[in-house]
């Protein structure tokens, strides 16, 4: 247990809370997942844009089984992304996360539409180099 705690001091919490890592780590006994969750939140607050912060929180709460909080943060991310897209409609780095948020919110048709739009915006034909 002590070894696991020492090892987790060096874990990158951004990668830990990806779905595959989370599913692996939560099966290990006696890991301080709540403290890792809190550390990840601190890192996000210091580095992420507000819409990315809410998108990450949505995924984290979904993985922890709290679908109500996941939906609240997904909706906050959606609102912020839609405002940002009004200013920068051709930014694939805004359009793509909007698609993910819409999928979490159950708006599958719009999510797929945003995914296709993001792919078009990132197409090799339109690449700057």
N, C-alpha and C positions, 0 to 999 in steps of 0.2 A: 504494500500500500504506500509506504514512504517513497519507494522508487517511482511509482506512478505519479505521485504528487510532485516530486522533483522534476520528472520528465515534462509534466504539463506546464511547468513554469516557462518552458521554451516553445510551447506549441503556439503556432500562429492561429489566433482565434478566428480570423477571417476565413481561413481554409477549414478549420474545425467545424464551423457551422454550415459548411456545404452539406447537402443532404446525405451524401454517401458517408462522409466522415462522421457526421452526427449519429447516424444509425450504427456505425461501428463503435464509437466511443461510449454511447449510452448503454451498451451491453456490458461494458467493463464494470466490475464492482468497485464501489467505494471511490469513485472519481468525483471531485468537487464540481459537478456540472453547473450548479448555480453560480459558483464563483467564476467559472469560465464564461458563463453567459454575461455576468456583470462586467467582466473584463472586456469582453467583446463590445458591449454597449459603450464603455468608455472610449475604446479605440474608434468606434464609429463616430461618436460625438466629436472627436478631435479631427477626423479626417474626411468624413463623407459629406456630400451635399445633402441637403434636407430630404430631397426625394429619395436618394439612395439610402439614407438612414431609415426612412419608413419602409422602403422595400425590403431591406435586410431584416428589420424588426418583424415584418409580416412573415417572412420565411422562417425566422427563428421561432416565433410563436406557433406557427403551424407545425414545425418539427417537434415542439414541446407538447403539442396536443391542445393548445389553446386557440381554437378556431375563431372565437369571437374577437380576441385581440388581433389575430392575424388579419381578419377582415377590416378592422378599424384602421390598422396601419396601411393595409393595401389601398383603402379608399383615400387616405391622406396622401399616399404616394401618387395615386391616380390624379388627384386634384392638382398637386404640384407639377407633375409631368405635363398635364394638359396646358397649364399656364405657361410653362417653359416652351412647349411646342408651339404655342401661339406666337412666341417671339422668334423661334428658330425652327420652322416647320420641316426643314430638310436635314435635321441633325439625327443621324441614325442612333447616336448614343442616348437620345431621349426617346425615340420611337420604339426601339427594341425593349427597354425596360417597361414602357407603357404596355406593350403586348403581354409581358409577363404578369404585370399587375392585373390587367383585364382578365387573364386566365385564372388568376387566384380568385377574382371576384365573380367568376362564372360567366363572363361575357365572352364566350368562346369565339363567336364569329368575328367580333371586333379584334380579339386577340390575334387570330390568324391573319386578319387583314393588316394589323400593325407589324406582324412578323414578316409578311411578304413585302410590306413597304420598307422596312428596315433592310431587308436583303437587297431590294432594288437600290436603296440609297448607298449601300456598301458595295455595289457591283464593281467588278474589275473594269468594266467599260468606262465607268465614271471616275475611276481612280485618278488622283492628282499626279501620279508618276507613271 
